[in-house]
């Protein structure tokens, strides 16, 4: 796979932190789900389940309209059942016969680059899915099947390996083995594809030789670390210093590009419950400000359910998702004028 020299990393800005326009990076993409876990996706799961192929396509165009260049599909399956017609297991019932085909076709038309997931072929325990041999077998079967069915799409930019890794403060050996096995298999199937992972718990990040060596060993093109603000792992005041640590480690490793996975939500009940949209002006703009100096791209978790364009028939989420769309859209339109 490709190695990226330090010169390709983002260079920290020296502009005053009050600069909200030119130096801030916009949201370049988002994670994307057909269904979320029932405990957190209560505001949008039922609506998404009823989307037609046309509605899924228009949702992708809606994301393009607001500046999204990348979409990262969280899962091609949930609890071992696929969202697309598959020979591996019975499909999750939805109104759209093949939502994966619908969104990839839309991405072809509007020029969005897609990272396609290769999981969840087991329960949502990341460690179990990393090491379980049967899940690994189904995962690789699905990658072969997905490549055969959908590999012709121009938007098929890369693969996302969704079993989240926690910095403890280092990657566990099983995570590195899992990532490299997925990357090797993906490269055989789709040699020109790019791969992506999104670890969490950045407050444990270290800039030392051990972590740098781990980055050098991982056959990964892009690492988009979760900022952890939405899940309360990271305070808004401290996220910048953690990304600076990661920036230094990636610059020294000269391996994976450093991106961000910025959380747009907060929990309805403290640290649990449905995900609700945060306020752009009170919180998200400050997340962008902290992250922008140190990363190449800011992706978000997530547009689906947390942002919705008003006045459409494809609204899935809490009413505050309309407010967040309007807030970010106003900022983004100003950004485009100044850019």
C-alpha positions as CSV (number, residue, x, y, z in Angstrom):
1,X,0.0,0.0,0.0
2,X,1.0,3.6,-0.3
3,X,3.3,5.4,2.2
4,X,2.8,9.1,2.6
5,X,5.8,11.4,3.4
6,X,5.6,13.9,6.2
7,X,5.3,16.7,3.7
8,X,1.8,15.5,2.8
9,X,0.5,15.9,6.4
10,X,-1.4,19.1,7.3
11,X,0.8,21.9,8.6
12,X,-0.4,23.5,11.9
13,X,-1.9,26.9,11.4
14,X,-0.4,29.9,13.2
15,X,-3.4,32.1,12.5
16,X,-5.3,33.5,15.5
17,X,-7.8,31.1,17.0
18,X,-10.6,33.6,16.3
19,X,-10.4,33.1,12.6
20,X,-13.6,31.2,11.8
21,X,-13.5,31.4,8.0
22,X,-10.4,30.9,5.8
23,X,-8.4,28.6,8.1
24,X,-11.1,26.3,9.3
25,X,-11.6,23.1,7.3
26,X,-15.1,22.3,6.4
27,X,-16.7,18.9,6.9
28,X,-15.5,16.9,3.9
29,X,-17.5,13.8,4.5
30,X,-19.6,11.7,6.8
31,X,-20.2,8.2,8.1
32,X,-23.4,6.7,6.7
33,X,-25.8,4.1,8.1
34,X,-28.9,2.2,6.9
35,X,-29.8,1.4,10.5
36,X,-28.2,2.4,13.9
37,X,-28.3,0.4,17.1
38,X,-31.8,0.5,18.6
39,X,-30.6,2.1,21.8
40,X,-29.2,5.1,20.1
41,X,-31.0,5.4,16.7
42,X,-34.6,5.8,17.9
43,X,-35.1,9.1,16.2
44,X,-34.3,7.8,12.7
45,X,-34.2,4.0,12.3
46,X,-37.9,3.6,11.5
47,X,-37.9,6.4,8.9
48,X,-34.7,5.0,7.2
49,X,-36.3,1.5,7.0
50,X,-39.0,2.9,4.8
51,X,-36.8,4.8,2.4
52,X,-37.2,3.9,-1.2
53,X,-34.2,3.7,-3.6
54,X,-35.1,7.1,-4.9
55,X,-35.1,8.6,-1.4
56,X,-31.7,7.0,-0.6
57,X,-30.3,8.5,-3.8
58,X,-31.6,11.9,-3.0
59,X,-30.1,11.7,0.5
60,X,-26.7,11.2,-1.1
61,X,-27.2,14.2,-3.4
62,X,-28.3,16.2,-0.3
63,X,-25.0,15.5,1.3
64,X,-23.1,16.5,-1.8
65,X,-25.0,19.8,-1.9
66,X,-23.6,20.7,1.5
67,X,-20.0,19.9,0.5
68,X,-19.5,16.2,1.3
69,X,-16.8,14.7,-0.8
70,X,-16.6,11.3,1.0
71,X,-19.1,8.9,2.5
72,X,-18.0,6.1,4.8
73,X,-20.5,3.3,5.1
74,X,-20.5,2.1,8.7
75,X,-21.8,-1.4,8.1
76,X,-22.9,-3.6,5.2
77,X,-24.5,-5.8,7.8
78,X,-25.8,-5.6,11.3
79,X,-25.6,-8.5,13.8
80,X,-24.6,-10.8,11.0
81,X,-27.4,-9.9,8.6
82,X,-26.6,-7.9,5.4
83,X,-28.4,-4.8,4.2
84,X,-27.9,-5.9,0.5
85,X,-29.0,-9.1,-1.3
86,X,-26.4,-11.7,-0.3
87,X,-25.8,-15.4,-0.4
88,X,-24.1,-15.3,3.0
89,X,-27.1,-14.7,5.1
90,X,-30.7,-13.5,4.9
91,X,-31.1,-9.7,4.2
92,X,-32.4,-7.2,6.8
93,X,-36.0,-6.3,5.6
94,X,-36.2,-2.8,4.3
95,X,-38.5,-1.0,1.9
96,X,-35.6,-0.6,-0.6
97,X,-34.6,-3.9,-2.1
98,X,-30.9,-2.9,-2.4
99,X,-30.0,0.3,-0.6
100,X,-26.3,-0.3,-1.2
101,X,-26.8,-0.2,-4.9
102,X,-29.0,2.9,-4.6
103,X,-26.4,5.0,-2.7
104,X,-23.5,3.8,-4.8
105,X,-25.4,4.7,-8.0
106,X,-26.1,8.1,-6.6
107,X,-22.5,8.6,-5.6
108,X,-21.4,7.8,-9.1
109,X,-23.8,10.4,-10.5
110,X,-22.7,13.2,-8.1
111,X,-19.0,12.5,-7.7
112,X,-18.8,11.4,-4.1
113,X,-16.0,9.0,-3.1
114,X,-17.3,6.0,-1.1
115,X,-15.5,3.9,1.5
116,X,-17.5,0.6,1.7
117,X,-17.6,-1.3,5.0
118,X,-16.6,-4.9,5.4
119,X,-18.6,-5.7,8.6
120,X,-20.7,-6.2,11.0
121,X,-20.9,-9.9,10.5
122,X,-21.1,-10.6,14.3
123,X,-22.4,-8.7,17.3
124,X,-21.1,-5.2,18.0
125,X,-18.2,-6.3,20.3
126,X,-15.2,-5.0,18.4
127,X,-12.6,-7.2,20.0
128,X,-14.6,-10.4,19.3
129,X,-15.1,-9.5,15.7
130,X,-11.3,-8.8,15.3
131,X,-10.3,-12.3,16.5
132,X,-13.3,-14.6,15.7
133,X,-12.4,-17.0,12.9
134,X,-15.9,-17.5,11.7
135,X,-16.6,-13.8,11.5
136,X,-13.4,-13.3,9.6
137,X,-14.5,-16.0,7.1
138,X,-17.8,-14.2,6.6
139,X,-16.1,-10.8,6.4
140,X,-13.8,-12.0,3.6
141,X,-16.7,-13.7,1.8
142,X,-18.7,-10.5,1.9
143,X,-15.7,-8.5,0.5
144,X,-15.6,-10.9,-2.4
145,X,-19.3,-10.7,-2.9
146,X,-19.3,-6.9,-2.6
147,X,-16.5,-6.5,-5.1
148,X,-18.3,-8.8,-7.6
149,X,-21.7,-7.0,-7.2
150,X,-20.6,-3.4,-6.7
151,X,-16.9,-3.1,-7.6
152,X,-17.8,-1.6,-11.0
153,X,-19.0,1.7,-9.4
154,X,-16.7,4.6,-10.1
155,X,-17.4,5.9,-6.6
156,X,-15.9,2.8,-4.9
157,X,-12.9,4.6,-3.5
158,X,-11.9,2.3,-0.7
159,X,-12.7,0.1,2.3
160,X,-13.6,1.0,5.8
161,X,-12.7,-1.5,8.6
162,X,-15.3,-0.6,11.2
163,X,-14.2,-2.6,14.3
164,X,-13.2,0.4,16.4
165,X,-9.8,0.3,18.1
166,X,-9.2,2.0,21.4
167,X,-5.9,3.7,22.2
168,X,-4.8,2.2,25.5
169,X,-2.6,4.2,24.9
170,X,-1.4,2.0,22.1
171,X,-3.1,-0.3,19.6
172,X,-3.4,-3.8,20.9
173,X,-1.6,-6.5,18.8
174,X,-4.9,-8.0,17.7
175,X,-6.0,-4.7,16.2
176,X,-2.9,-4.4,14.1
177,X,-3.3,-8.0,12.9
178,X,-6.9,-7.4,12.1
179,X,-6.2,-4.2,10.1
180,X,-3.4,-5.7,8.2
181,X,-5.3,-8.8,7.3
182,X,-8.2,-6.8,6.0
183,X,-5.9,-4.5,4.1
184,X,-4.1,-7.4,2.5
185,X,-7.3,-9.0,1.4
186,X,-8.8,-5.7,0.2
187,X,-5.6,-5.0,-1.9
188,X,-5.9,-8.4,-3.6
189,X,-9.6,-7.7,-4.5
190,X,-9.3,-4.0,-5.3
191,X,-5.7,-3.1,-5.9
192,X,-6.3,0.7,-6.3
193,X,-8.6,1.2,-3.3
194,X,-7.7,3.2,-0.3
195,X,-8.5,2.0,3.3
196,X,-9.6,3.8,6.4
197,X,-10.0,3.1,10.1
198,X,-11.4,5.4,12.9
199,X,-9.9,4.7,16.4
200,X,-11.1,6.3,19.6
201,X,-10.0,7.5,23.0
202,X,-7.5,10.1,21.7
203,X,-6.9,11.5,25.2
204,X,-4.6,8.5,25.6
205,X,-2.5,9.4,22.6
206,X,1.2,9.3,23.0
207,X,4.0,10.7,20.8
208,X,6.7,8.2,21.5
209,X,8.7,5.5,19.6
210,X,6.3,2.7,20.4
211,X,3.3,4.4,18.9
212,X,5.2,5.6,15.9
213,X,6.4,2.1,15.3
214,X,2.9,0.8,15.4
215,X,1.8,3.4,12.8
216,X,4.7,2.3,10.6
217,X,3.5,-1.4,10.9
218,X,-0.1,-0.8,10.0
219,X,-1.0,-1.3,6.4
220,X,-3.5,1.6,6.4
221,X,-3.8,4.7,4.2
222,X,-6.0,6.9,6.4
223,X,-6.6,7.1,10.1
224,X,-9.6,9.3,11.1
225,X,-9.5,9.5,14.9
226,X,-12.8,10.1,16.7
227,X,-12.6,13.4,18.5
228,X,-14.7,11.9,21.4
229,X,-16.5,15.1,22.2
230,X,-20.0,13.7,21.6
231,X,-19.4,10.5,23.7
232,X,-17.8,12.6,26.5
233,X,-14.4,10.9,26.2
234,X,-12.8,14.3,25.4
235,X,-13.6,17.7,26.7
236,X,-14.0,20.5,24.1
237,X,-11.2,22.4,25.6
238,X,-8.6,19.6,25.3
239,X,-9.2,18.1,21.8
240,X,-6.7,20.3,20.1
241,X,-3.8,19.1,22.2
242,X,-4.6,15.5,21.5
243,X,-4.7,16.1,17.7
244,X,-1.4,17.9,18.0
245,X,0.1,14.8,19.6
246,X,-1.3,12.6,16.8
247,X,-0.1,15.0,14.2
248,X,3.5,14.7,15.5
249,X,3.3,10.9,15.6
250,X,2.0,10.7,12.1
251,X,4.5,13.2,10.8
252,X,7.3,11.1,12.2
253,X,5.9,7.8,11.0
254,X,5.3,9.1,7.4
255,X,2.7,6.4,6.9
256,X,-1.1,6.9,7.2
257,X,-2.7,10.3,6.5
258,X,-4.3,11.9,9.5
259,X,-8.0,12.7,9.3
260,X,-10.6,13.4,11.9
261,X,-13.9,11.8,12.8
262,X,-15.8,14.7,14.4
263,X,-18.8,13.8,16.5
264,X,-21.9,16.0,15.8
265,X,-24.1,14.5,18.5
266,X,-24.7,14.3,22.2
267,X,-26.5,11.6,24.2
268,X,-30.1,12.2,25.3
269,X,-29.5,10.9,28.8
270,X,-26.0,11.9,29.8
271,X,-23.8,9.0,28.5
272,X,-26.6,6.9,26.9
273,X,-29.8,7.0,25.0
274,X,-30.7,8.4,21.6
275,X,-28.2,10.6,19.7
276,X,-29.2,14.2,19.4
277,X,-27.8,17.0,17.2
278,X,-25.4,19.4,19.0
279,X,-25.6,23.1,18.3
280,X,-23.2,24.3,15.6
281,X,-22.5,27.7,17.0
282,X,-22.2,26.7,20.6
283,X,-20.1,23.5,20.1
284,X,-19.4,22.1,16.6
285,X,-17.6,25.2,15.3
286,X,-15.2,25.0,18.2
287,X,-14.6,21.3,17.5
288,X,-13.7,22.3,13.9
289,X,-11.4,25.0,15.2
290,X,-9.5,22.6,17.4
291,X,-9.1,19.9,14.8
292,X,-8.4,22.0,11.6
293,X,-4.8,22.9,12.2
294,X,-3.7,19.3,12.5
295,X,-5.6,17.1,10.0
296,X,-5.9,16.8,6.2
297,X,-9.7,16.3,6.3
298,X,-12.6,16.5,8.7
299,X,-15.2,13.8,8.4
300,X,-18.2,13.7,10.8
301,X,-20.3,11.2,12.6
302,X,-22.7,11.6,11.2
303,X,-24.9,13.3,8.7
304,X,-27.6,10.6,8.7
305,X,-30.1,11.2,11.5
306,X,-28.2,14.2,12.9
307,X,-28.5,16.7,9.9
308,X,-31.5,17.0,7.6
309,X,-32.3,19.5,4.9
310,X,-35.7,21.2,5.8
311,X,-38.6,20.9,3.4
312,X,-38.0,17.4,2.0
313,X,-39.6,14.0,2.3
314,X,-36.3,12.4,3.4
315,X,-36.1,13.7,6.9
316,X,-35.0,11.1,9.4
317,X,-34.0,12.3,12.8
318,X,-34.8,14.7,15.7
319,X,-36.3,18.1,14.8
320,X,-33.0,19.7,15.9
321,X,-31.4,18.1,12.9
322,X,-33.1,20.7,10.7
323,X,-31.6,23.5,12.8
324,X,-28.1,22.0,12.6
325,X,-28.4,21.7,8.8
326,X,-29.4,25.3,8.6
327,X,-26.6,26.5,10.9
328,X,-23.9,24.5,9.1
329,X,-25.3,25.4,5.7
330,X,-25.1,29.1,6.5
331,X,-21.5,28.8,7.6
332,X,-20.5,26.6,4.6
333,X,-22.0,29.0,2.1
334,X,-19.9,31.8,3.7
335,X,-16.8,29.6,3.6
336,X,-17.3,28.9,-0.1
337,X,-17.4,32.7,-0.8
338,X,-14.2,33.3,1.1
339,X,-12.3,30.2,0.0
